[in-house]
């Protein structure tokens, strides 16, 4: 991928945090235009605050533009896509989701995934739930991410799509909580880096690398494939860090998911 691709550094949004950045990813404009500045928004004239949602975005998103152009989108675990827009697309909303509410488009998609042996589990990997309990946290992160990867692979293989976007959050949660095991600039890194727990933290990154290879194998050679990552601090090995977005698009084929041949992709692909 490196040999036939390009690499660049993107500037972040202002303010530089996830809840301003995800709407910018979806719209291509800054907070001043899309209207989302933080994880909470205040009801005008009151002190009431609520979590921001897809409806908080005041600018048109590219997912709506693609649907309007008759192109099929597949969006897996993308934050701020709850509630899912009512468009002709396949959507599994990401981020922290309220239980008992529709988080997919179509609405029966969770049942379809369950029937096909790739159930989707919302939420999970909470820092507060596993405070000072790194081993149980890593168990859940690895298991939950594995389920989501398998569901995303099934969706790539069994739905029509011209653009597919998938987000992995396990590396984000892990690096926030356990960077002292993999970050050379952390003061505790030297004493932690060779511990059994550090090896388990590395498994989270390796799981993502393997998934990248699997996803790339489901694209055509002429597809445009993007990997976008966000990084707060470096890790000792060339892993993808923080949240990572994989995007593949092919706008010239009517049903790319069913006609695309498999390509050879090496495991543990890293930048």
Buried (B, 14 or more C-beta within 10 A) or exposed (E): BEEEEEEEEEEEBEEEBBBBBBBBBBBBBBBEBBBBBBBEBEEEEEEEEEBBBBEBBEBBBBBBBBBEEEBBBBBBBBBBBBBBBEBEBBBBBBBEBEEEEBBBBBEEBBEBBEEEEBBBEBEBBEEEEBEEEBEEBBEBBBEBBBBBBBBBBBBBEBBBBBBBBBBBBBBBBBBEBBBBBBBEEBEEBEEBBEEEBBEBBBEBBBBBBBBBBBBBBBBBEEBEBEBBBBBEEEBEEEBBBBBBBBBBBBEEBEEBBEEBEEEEBEEEBBB
